[in-house]
Amino acid sequence: MREHSGSSAQPADPAPDSSTTGLTDERDPAGGTGVGDPTTTLSLLADQNARSILAATASSPRTVPDLVTDCDIPAATAYRKVEALVEVGLLDEQIRIRPHGRNANEYLLATDTIEIQLRDGDTPTVHLSTANSF
């Protein structure tokens, strides 16, 4: 279940569209999905903090405070990276219902396969295949 939990404190830089980057996405006929903006996905995969978050969420759902501790990153960075990872489909988000106190958003790695295709004469594509579900 994906839910957007509001806007971040700092606006994100607008991502370049495929007309300026030459990158496109596709639907995977085997059931995976193409990403909406391959440039953003590739940038996140190149980011050490984002990769740390992906690794930390691979086996069990984690809250942002968990990720701050597990990944040793500032809270503002964790919130920005998590929001971006959810947006491109690399993380799934759910709400943990707590009987007392505030409910918590949890995040889990949403893919077990990331495929980047570079074909001669074509623009690069990125495909994600679903791994986990809550």
N, C-alpha and C positions, 0 to 999 in steps of 0.2 A: 504494500500500500504506500503510495507516495502522496505526501501532503506538503505543501509549501508553508513554511512557518513564518512568513513575513519577510520584510526586507532587511538587508544587512545595514549596519551602521555606516559603512562606506560604500558608495556606488561602485559597481564593477566597471572596468574599462569596457567600452563597446567592443565586441568581438568582430573581427573582419568577416565579411561574408564570402561565400565561395567565388563570387565574381572577382574579388581582389586577391584571393589566396590561391585559386586554382584547385582547391580541395572540394570534394563532394562526398555525399553519403549515399548509401544504398540500403534497401531492405534485403536481408539475408533470407533466401528461400527456405533455409533449413530451420527457421524460427528465431534466429537472432535478429537484432535490430541494428540499423546503421545509426550513427550519431548525427545529431542535428548540425553540429559545427565541429568538423574534424580538427580544425586548428586549435580550438579550445581544449578538446580531448587530448591531443598530442602535447600541448603545453602543460596540461595537468600531469600527464604521465612523465614529463621531464622534470617536474617539480619534486624535490626531495620530501617536503612536508606532505604533499598530496600522496606520494607513494607510501609514506609511513602510515598515513590514515588508512589507505587501502589495505595494507598488511595487517594493521590492528583490527580491522573489521572483517577479515577473511573468515574467521572461525566462529565469532559470536557477535551479537549486536552490541554496539558501544554508544554511549552518550557523548556529547561534546566534552563535558568535564572529564570523562574517562579518557578521551583521546588527548586532551591537554596533558594529562599525567603520563599516559602510555607513550606518547610520541615526543614528550618534552618540548612542546611548542606553546607559544602564547595563545590565550583564549581567543583573541580577535582573529589571529591567523587560522585557528582551528575552525571557527565559525565560517569564515570566508571560504576556506578550502572545502569544507563539508557542503556548503551551499552550491559551490561550483561543481563538485563531484555528483551531487544529486541531480543537478540541472542537466548534465551530459549523460546521465544514466549509469554511472559507475557505482553509485551507492543507492540503496533502497532506504526509505525512511518509514518508520512506524512510530506510533505513540504508545509508550508503556503507561498503562493505567495504574495509578497508585491510589490505594484506598484513603490515604491521608496525605495531604500536601499536593503540590503541583505534579501534573503528569509530565513525563519526560519523553523527548524525541530520541529515538534510537536509530542507529545506522548500521547497515550490513552490506558487505560487498555484494554487488548485484550481478557480477559477471565472473565466469571462470575462464573465458577466452576473449582476448582482444586481438583482432586480426587487422593488420594494416597491409593493404594491397597496393603495390606500386607496379603498375603495368606500363609497358612501353607505349607511349602515345596517349595514355589515359591519365586522368588526374587521380591522385591518391584517394583511397577510401578507407574508412575505419568501420569495423563491424564488432558488435558486442554479442556474446552468447550468454544467456541467463544461467546463473549458478545456483543461487540461494533464493529461498522465499521464506518469509516469516511464518 
